[in-house]
Amino acid sequence: MHKGLALFCALLLTTLMLASGCGNLPNKASDQAAPQTNKENNALVWGRGADSVTLDPAIATDKESAKVTANIFDTLVEYEPGSTSVRGCLATDWTVSEDGLEWTFNLRQGVKFHDGADFNAAAAVANVQRWLNRDDQLNNGRCKYWSYMFNGYTPDSIVTKVEATGDYQIKFTLRAPYAPFVQNLAMPYFGIASPAALAKYGADFSRNPVGTGPFKFVNWSKDGQITLARNASYWGEKAKVEQLIFRSIPNASTRFLALQDGSIDIMDGANASDVAAAGANNKFQVLRRPAINVGYLAMNTEKTPFNDQQVRQAVNYAVNKQAIISRFFAGLAQPAKNPLPPAWWGYNEQVKDYPYDPAKAKALLTQA
């Protein structure tokens, strides 16, 4: 594993979307207001920079896959819009034992998967066992986010057992207390899939996804578009559009042209210059969400000269973060003083940033 000290000349990069006649954009596109267009089928067309890799959330590791699967699959718990605070989803509530080793979740009743199968404790346990068991034929070491979030890059998961303690109740047993346990479960990579569909499609489930979410999968034209249809039987608030279409347009400038000519309704990954142009045009809205990504420079503390603390400090003082933000990001970022963004659980407001001070940097280098 790479060992280095993150250089906190990091930049928090604001997540930006440009939209034509749309309301605010929350976590799921299912909550998106219907576009102010005359498209047939009341479809929301989302332009993005790349296609999904898979539509099986358990084996996905990329955001373009998660962007789609978050609308097909529900998780046990989900994030509050704009934060990493957690609220119930397929689980209505939960408790944790005093020693932090047992987490019990009460599950939502009356929910059905898109294939008509019932969601219940047995279905939830089947999903968790798939993520947990690397020898499962539908895992085979491919459920990487479970390892990232619950193994800590070790062979053993923090979860030692999951079991149904009722028709609509499950219990996780941990080998040690784990503070971010419930926050991690809210990640879209832990969407609950239909066990019947997993058994039916096997390895082809990634192209035949079946969840309980607000949209059902319709079809996927590789490197073209993915089409989803509103789930009329959704247990929660119904989607406001009949179709949700994710269209792959790799070039950001081309995506903006598509937005301008009305062939898409919303785009992400906008060029900074296009953000300014969209903001000046009353046909468009610039939708901002709290940054959850950090751009940074890392220094390998085991290699000369970065094994010297004064050198590392000098580099921090030498970087003009505000100039980088102004010139390369059109002001659409902020200096990062933590390795985590402010919206994340665990962010420390008390950390003090390094100011831009070239003289201080030179002095430290001289001393070093």
N, C-alpha and C positions, 0 to 999 in steps of 0.2 A: 504494500500500500504506500502511495506517495506520502512522504512526511514533509510538511512545510508549514511555515507560519503564514496565515493569510495576511496579506498586506491590506490594512484597512484604508486604502485609497479606493475602496470599493464604491461602486455606484449602484443605487437602487433604481432600477429601470421601471418606470411606470408602465403598466399594461394599458395599452390604448386600443380602442376600436373606433372605426368610423362607420356611421350608420346613416341610412336615408330614411327619415321619417319614423324613427323608432323611439320607444321609451327607454328607461334605464335598463341596464343589462345586469341581472343578478347572476347567481352561480350557474343555474341551468338555463339553457336556451328555451326550455319549455315555459319559463316564466316571462319570456320576452313578449312585449306587446306586438300585436299584429302589425306588419309593415303597412305604411300608407301608400300602397301600390295597387295596381289593378291586375295583378298576376292571377292566372287561373289557379284553382285549388287552394287559394289562400296560403301560399307557400312563402316561407322565409328562407332566402338563399344566402348562405354564409360563405364568403370568399376567404380562403386561407392559403398559407404558403406551401403546404405539403399534404400528401395523402396520409391516412392512417396506416400503421403497420399491421395492426390486428384489431378485431372488434371483440376479442376476449379480454376483459379487463384484468383477469388474473395473470396473464402473461405479458401484458403491455408494460412498456417502460418509457413511452414517449407521450408528450402532451397532445399530439394530434390524434392519437388513438383515444386517450382519455377524454378529449373534448367531445367525441362522439358517444363513447360508452356511458358517459355521465348522464346522457339523456335516454339511454336504453335500460340501464340498470340502476336500481336503488341500492344504497348501502345501509348497514344497520343504523348508523348515525351519520349526520352530515354537518357541514360547516354552515354557520350563520353567514349570510351574504356579507362580503367585505371583511371577514375576520376568520380566525381559526378557532373561535368559540364553537362548541358542538351542541347540536340539538338532535332530537330523535328523528328517525326516518322509518325504516322497517322495524326498528326497536322503538317502543314508546317511552321507555324509561329504564333506568338501570341503577344498581347499587353495587358498592364495593365493600368487602369485608374490612374490618379494622386493621388487619395485618397487610392489606393491599394485595392478597394473593388470589382472591376469588371475586370475579366480576359476573354479576347475574343480570341478564337482559330480558325484559318482558317484551314480547313481539306483537306487532300489529296483527289483528285478526281480520279475516275477510278479504285478504289480498290474494290476487291470482297472478301467476306468470302469464306472459303473452300467449303461451301455448295452452292455457286453460288449467294448468296444474295449480294446486294450492300452495301458497307459501306458508310454511309452518316451521316448527323447531327442527324437524328432521331435515328439511331443505337447507336451513341455515347451517346446521352441523355438517351436512355433506359438503357444503362449500368450504367451510373452515378446514375440514379434514383434508380436502384437496390441496389447499394452500400450504397446510402444515406438513403434509407427507410428501417428501420428495420422490418417494418410490411410486406414488400414484401415477398411473399411466397418463393422466391428464395434467400432471405436473412435470415429472421427469426433470426437476431442477429448473423449470422455466418460470415458475411463479416467483420471479426475482424480487418484486417489491415486498412480498411477505418476508423474505430473508433480509432485505434492507431495513425494514421497519421493526421486525420482531426477533431477528436473530443477532443483530448487531455485528454482522459479518463473521459470526461464529457458526459452527455446525449445529448448535442446539438452539431451538426457539425458546423465547421467554415463556411461550404457552406450552404447558405440558399436557393439557387435556381440555377438550371441549365436549360437552355432553348436553343432551336434552333433559331438562328437569321438569318438563311438562309439555303439553302439546304446543304451547306458545311461550316457552321459556327455555333459555339456554344459559349454561354457566361455563366460563373460562376459568381454568386454574393455571396460575403462573408459578414459575419456580423462584421468582423474586419480585418484589414490588417494582412497578414500571410506570413512572409518572405519565409519559405521553401515550399510554395504552389506548384510551378512548379517542384521543385526537387522531392517532394513526389509523384507527378503524374507519374514520370518515373519508379517507382518501379514495378517489374514484377507482383505484386498482382493486378495491375490495368490494366491488359490486356483486350482488347476490344473483347467481345464474340458476336457471331451471335445471335441477338434477336430471329430469327426464330428457331435456334437450342435450345435456352433456353426454348422457348415455347414448342417445340417438345419433348425434353427429360426431362424437369423438374429437379427433384432431381437426375436423372441419367445423367445429363450433365457432372458431374465430371468424368464419364467414357466414355463420348462421346464428347470430347472437339472440338469446331469449332471456329477457329479464322481467322486472315488474314495473319498469320506469314509465314516464309520461309519453314516450314515443316507442313505436315498434319498428324494427328493422324491415325495410322493403327490398332494397337492392344496393349493390356496390359495383360501380364501374371503376376498376383499378386505375389510379392516377387521374380519374375524371371526377366522379362525384358519388357521394353516399346519400341515399334518400331514406328518410324516416317518415312514418305516418303517425298522427296523433292516436294515442291509446284512449279510446272512448270509455274504457272501463277502469281508468286509472283511479286508484284509491284516494289520491289527493286532488289538488286543484288541477283541472284539466288544462292542457296546453292551449294557448290562444291562437295557434295556427294549425292548419290541417296537415301541412307537410313541413318538414325541416330538411333542407338540402345543404350538404357541405360540399362545396366545389373547390377543387384544388387549382390554384393559380399561383405558380411559384414566384413570379416576379411581383414585387410590391407595387411598382408603378403601374403595371398592367392591371393589378387588382383594383387600384384606385380609378383607372379608366373604366373598368367594368362597373364600379360603383356609380360613376358619373353617368354612364349610359343606361343605368337601370337594370343591367343583367344580373347584378347581385344587390342585396339589400344591406349587407353589413360586411365589414372586413376587419381582420386583425393584422398585426405585424406591419403597421403603416410606416412609411418613411416619415422622418421628422418634418421634411418640407411639405409633405402632403397633409400632415396634421394642421399646419398653419393655413393651407389653402382651404381645407374643409371647414376650419373654424371661421373663416371669413365668408363662407357661403351658407345662407340661411336654409338651403335645401338639406344640409347635413348636420349631424350631431357628432361631437367628439365625446365618446364615452370613456371615462377613466375609472380604473379600479386600483385599489392599493397594490403597490408593488410586492410581488412574492418571489422576485428573482434578483440576484446580486451578481454584478460583474466585478471581478477582483483580479489582482495580481498576487501570486503566491511566491514565497521565497523558501528555498530548501535549506532549512536550518542545519542540515548535516554537511553542507558544502560551503567551502570558502567562496566569498567573504561573508555569506549570510549566516554563518555560525557566530558572528559577532553582533551582539545586541545593538551596539551603537550604529553599525552599518544599517541594520534593519530600521532603526529609528530615523536615521538620516534619509532613507528612501521615502519613508512616510512624510517627512517634512518637505521633501523635494517635489512632491507631486501636487500640482495645482488642480485639484478635483473640480472646482467650480468652473475653471476654464475648459476642462474636458466636457463637462456637462453643457456649457454654453455653446461650444463650437461643434461638438459631434452629436449631441442629443437635443439640440435646440431648446435647452432648458427643461426637457421632459425627463428629468432624473433628479436625484438628490444624493448628497454624499452619504455613504454608509459608515457608521461608526461601530456597528456590530456585524458579525458574520451572518446574522439573521435580519430579515426585514421587520419593520415596526409592527406589521399586522400579525406576525407569528408569535405563538405562545413561547415564552422564555426570553423575549426581547428585553434588554436591560437599558433603560433610559438613562441610568447613571453613568454609563461609559462616556468618557470624554474623547472627542475626535482630535486628530493631529491637525493643527492649523498649517496653512501653506507658509513656510518660513525657510527660503533658500539659504539665508545666512546661518541659521541654526543647523541646517543639513550639512553645509560646508564645514562648520566647526566640529560636528560630530565625526565626519569623515577624517578630518585632520587628527582628531584624538585617536581614532581607530587605527 
